[in-house]
């Protein structure tokens, strides 16, 4: 029987965006996921994300009898770690993809910036409130995103799946509509937890691996001291931005495989 990986996506991206990565892992692992985090009204987005962690844990509790691997990108990495800290007996280990642990003075800075609104300048939060939600066709959506520098670096298979699952057809004439509620996406950015330092004061009772993007703004802002302490030898760099899984899906899948083998 294959081991199970429960994969959690980044904020604003349905899990099916990562299908190219899933396919690379499927020979060795059974892949599961929640498609859109934060969109179930039973699990509202609030400060420090306790209900989003509940959403992940409830899905794990319903579906599995034995401990599983948790893998997450950005938001998904944080939720995976938080779920493991709350229910370590349910988790074999965690691999975080560019989800740097915010601790020490940076966590205090994040708390203050959330009070003052400065955090909107340091994250994509402000842009999400006004982001475009409709396109006349799939081709228009493709051209729109492919022209953006950040998306232009994506593997075309990943961009195609993002268009298909993140901007599905909404009307009979082929018009497309964003699958993510932008207010939910905004609230997730605005409630990024600043309490990891205290939670990880004594480390984690489950093993943790980490992959960092060489050009990740998020890594530069958060620093890596706490993350390196948490991951130890199970730390890797990946060429790319914060969205390196979309830019290098095959290499990302191989890094996940290496880390999971190392965490066993």
C-alpha positions as CSV (number, residue, x, y, z in Angstrom):
1,X,0.0,0.0,0.0
2,X,1.3,3.4,-0.9
3,X,2.0,6.0,1.7
4,X,-0.4,9.0,1.7
5,X,0.7,12.6,1.1
6,X,-1.9,15.2,2.0
7,X,-0.9,18.3,0.0
8,X,-2.1,21.8,0.8
9,X,-1.8,24.6,-1.8
10,X,-0.7,28.3,-1.6
11,X,-3.3,31.0,-0.9
12,X,-5.2,31.8,-4.1
13,X,-4.4,28.6,-5.9
14,X,-6.7,25.5,-6.1
15,X,-4.8,22.3,-5.3
16,X,-5.4,21.0,-8.8
17,X,-3.0,23.7,-10.1
18,X,-0.3,21.3,-8.8
19,X,-1.4,18.3,-10.9
20,X,2.0,18.1,-12.7
21,X,3.7,17.6,-9.3
22,X,1.0,15.1,-8.2
23,X,1.7,13.0,-11.3
24,X,5.4,12.8,-10.6
25,X,4.7,11.6,-7.0
26,X,1.8,9.3,-7.9
27,X,3.9,6.2,-8.6
28,X,5.1,6.1,-4.9
29,X,2.4,8.0,-3.0
30,X,-1.3,8.3,-2.8
31,X,-2.1,12.0,-3.2
32,X,-4.9,13.7,-1.3
33,X,-5.8,17.4,-0.8
34,X,-8.4,20.0,0.0
35,X,-9.1,21.8,-3.3
36,X,-9.7,25.4,-2.0
37,X,-8.6,26.3,1.5
38,X,-10.7,28.8,3.3
39,X,-13.9,28.6,1.2
40,X,-15.9,26.3,3.4
41,X,-18.1,28.5,5.7
42,X,-17.7,26.0,8.5
43,X,-14.0,27.1,8.7
44,X,-13.9,30.9,8.6
45,X,-10.7,32.8,8.1
46,X,-9.7,34.4,11.5
47,X,-6.5,35.6,13.1
48,X,-3.8,32.9,13.4
49,X,-5.9,30.6,11.1
50,X,-7.3,28.1,13.8
51,X,-10.3,27.2,11.7
52,X,-8.2,26.6,8.6
53,X,-6.1,24.2,10.7
54,X,-9.4,22.6,11.8
55,X,-10.4,22.2,8.1
56,X,-7.1,20.3,7.3
57,X,-7.3,18.2,10.5
58,X,-11.0,17.3,10.0
59,X,-10.2,16.2,6.4
60,X,-7.3,14.0,7.7
61,X,-9.4,12.7,10.6
62,X,-12.2,11.6,8.3
63,X,-10.1,10.1,5.6
64,X,-7.2,8.2,7.1
65,X,-6.6,5.5,9.7
66,X,-2.8,5.8,9.9
67,X,-0.4,8.8,10.1
68,X,0.2,10.6,6.8
69,X,2.8,12.9,5.3
70,X,1.8,16.6,5.0
71,X,3.3,18.7,2.2
72,X,2.4,22.3,1.7
73,X,3.3,25.3,-0.3
74,X,3.3,28.8,1.3
75,X,0.0,29.0,3.2
76,X,-0.3,25.2,2.8
77,X,3.1,24.7,4.4
78,X,2.2,26.8,7.5
79,X,-1.1,24.9,7.9
80,X,0.6,21.6,7.5
81,X,3.1,22.5,10.3
82,X,0.3,23.9,12.5
83,X,-1.7,20.7,12.0
84,X,1.3,18.6,12.9
85,X,1.9,20.6,16.1
86,X,-1.7,20.1,17.2
87,X,-2.1,16.4,16.2
88,X,1.5,14.9,16.0
89,X,0.1,11.4,16.3
90,X,-1.7,11.9,12.9
91,X,1.4,13.0,11.0
92,X,4.5,11.1,9.9
93,X,6.3,14.3,8.9
94,X,6.0,17.7,7.1
95,X,7.6,19.2,4.0
96,X,7.2,22.9,3.7
97,X,7.7,24.6,0.3
98,X,8.8,28.2,0.8
99,X,6.9,28.7,4.1
100,X,9.6,30.3,6.2
101,X,9.0,30.3,9.9
102,X,8.4,33.8,11.3
103,X,9.9,34.1,14.7
104,X,11.8,36.4,17.1
105,X,11.8,40.1,16.3
106,X,10.3,39.4,12.9
107,X,7.2,38.0,14.5
108,X,6.8,41.1,16.6
109,X,7.3,43.2,13.5
110,X,4.6,41.3,11.7
111,X,2.2,41.8,14.6
112,X,2.7,45.5,14.6
113,X,2.5,45.7,10.8
114,X,-0.9,43.9,10.9
115,X,-2.1,46.5,13.4
116,X,-0.9,49.4,11.3
117,X,-1.7,48.1,7.9
118,X,1.9,48.1,6.8
119,X,1.7,44.4,6.1
120,X,-0.3,45.1,2.9
121,X,2.8,46.7,1.4
122,X,4.9,43.6,2.3
123,X,2.5,41.0,0.8
124,X,0.1,40.5,-2.1
125,X,-2.8,41.4,0.2
126,X,-3.7,44.8,-1.2
127,X,-3.7,43.6,-4.8
128,X,-6.1,40.7,-4.0
129,X,-8.9,43.1,-3.2
130,X,-9.1,44.5,-6.7
131,X,-7.8,41.6,-8.7
132,X,-9.7,40.8,-11.9
133,X,-12.3,38.1,-11.6
134,X,-13.7,37.6,-15.1
135,X,-12.4,36.8,-18.6
136,X,-14.3,36.4,-21.9
137,X,-12.6,33.1,-22.8
138,X,-9.9,30.7,-21.8
139,X,-7.6,32.2,-24.5
140,X,-8.1,35.7,-23.0
141,X,-7.3,34.3,-19.5
142,X,-4.2,32.6,-20.8
143,X,-2.9,35.7,-22.5
144,X,-3.6,37.8,-19.5
145,X,-1.6,35.7,-17.1
146,X,1.2,34.6,-19.5
147,X,1.9,38.3,-20.1
148,X,2.6,38.9,-16.4
149,X,6.3,38.5,-15.5
150,X,5.6,36.2,-12.5
151,X,3.4,33.9,-14.5
152,X,5.6,34.0,-17.6
153,X,8.2,32.0,-15.6
154,X,5.7,29.2,-14.9
155,X,5.9,25.7,-16.5
156,X,3.1,25.8,-19.1
157,X,1.5,22.7,-17.7
158,X,1.1,24.4,-14.4
159,X,-0.3,27.6,-15.9
160,X,-2.7,25.5,-18.0
161,X,-4.0,23.8,-14.9
162,X,-4.3,27.1,-13.1
163,X,-6.5,28.5,-15.9
164,X,-8.6,25.3,-16.0
165,X,-9.2,24.9,-12.2
166,X,-8.5,28.4,-10.9
167,X,-10.5,30.2,-13.6
168,X,-13.1,27.7,-14.7
169,X,-15.8,28.3,-17.3
170,X,-18.7,30.1,-15.7
171,X,-21.2,30.6,-18.6
172,X,-22.3,28.9,-21.8
173,X,-20.6,31.4,-24.0
174,X,-17.2,30.3,-22.6
175,X,-16.6,33.2,-20.1
176,X,-14.3,32.4,-17.2
177,X,-14.5,33.4,-13.6
178,X,-12.0,33.3,-10.7
179,X,-12.7,30.3,-8.5
180,X,-11.2,32.0,-5.4
181,X,-13.2,34.6,-3.5
182,X,-10.8,37.6,-3.4
183,X,-12.0,38.7,0.0
184,X,-11.1,35.3,1.5
185,X,-7.7,35.4,-0.2
186,X,-7.2,38.9,1.3
187,X,-8.2,37.9,4.8
188,X,-5.8,34.9,4.7
189,X,-2.9,37.3,3.9
190,X,-4.0,39.7,6.6
191,X,-4.2,37.1,9.3
192,X,-0.8,35.4,8.8
193,X,0.2,33.9,12.2
194,X,2.9,35.7,14.2
195,X,3.0,33.1,17.0
196,X,5.3,30.4,15.5
197,X,8.2,31.3,17.7
198,X,6.4,30.4,20.9
199,X,4.9,27.3,19.4
200,X,8.3,26.0,18.2
201,X,10.3,27.0,21.2
202,X,10.9,23.3,21.9
203,X,11.0,22.2,18.3
204,X,8.6,19.9,16.6
205,X,7.7,16.4,17.6
206,X,7.4,15.4,14.0
207,X,10.3,15.7,11.5
208,X,10.2,18.6,9.1
209,X,11.8,19.2,5.7
210,X,12.0,22.6,3.9
211,X,12.6,23.8,0.4
212,X,13.4,27.5,-0.1
213,X,13.3,29.5,-3.4
214,X,16.7,31.2,-4.2
215,X,14.8,34.3,-5.3
216,X,11.9,34.2,-2.8
217,X,11.0,37.6,-1.4
218,X,9.1,35.8,1.4
219,X,12.3,34.0,2.5
220,X,14.2,37.3,2.4
221,X,11.6,39.0,4.6
222,X,11.2,36.2,7.1
223,X,14.8,35.1,7.3
224,X,15.7,31.5,7.7
225,X,17.3,31.1,11.2
226,X,14.2,29.6,12.8
227,X,13.4,27.5,9.7
228,X,16.9,26.0,9.5
229,X,16.8,25.2,13.2
230,X,13.5,23.4,12.6
231,X,14.5,21.5,9.5
232,X,18.1,20.8,10.4
233,X,19.7,18.7,7.7
234,X,16.4,18.4,5.8
235,X,16.8,21.7,4.1
236,X,17.2,22.4,0.3
237,X,17.4,25.3,-2.0
238,X,15.4,25.4,-5.3
239,X,16.2,27.9,-8.1
240,X,13.2,30.2,-8.4
241,X,10.8,32.6,-6.7
242,X,8.3,32.0,-4.0
243,X,6.3,30.2,-6.7
244,X,9.1,27.8,-7.6
245,X,6.7,24.8,-7.5
246,X,4.9,26.4,-10.5
247,X,8.2,27.3,-12.2
248,X,9.9,23.9,-11.6
249,X,7.3,21.3,-10.9
250,X,9.4,18.2,-11.8
251,X,12.4,19.4,-9.7
252,X,10.0,20.3,-6.9
253,X,8.5,16.8,-6.9
254,X,11.9,15.2,-6.8
255,X,12.9,17.5,-3.8
256,X,9.8,16.4,-2.0
257,X,10.6,12.7,-2.7
258,X,14.2,13.2,-1.4
259,X,13.0,14.9,1.8
260,X,10.3,12.4,2.5
261,X,12.8,9.6,2.2
262,X,15.2,11.5,4.5
263,X,12.4,12.0,7.1
264,X,11.4,8.3,7.3
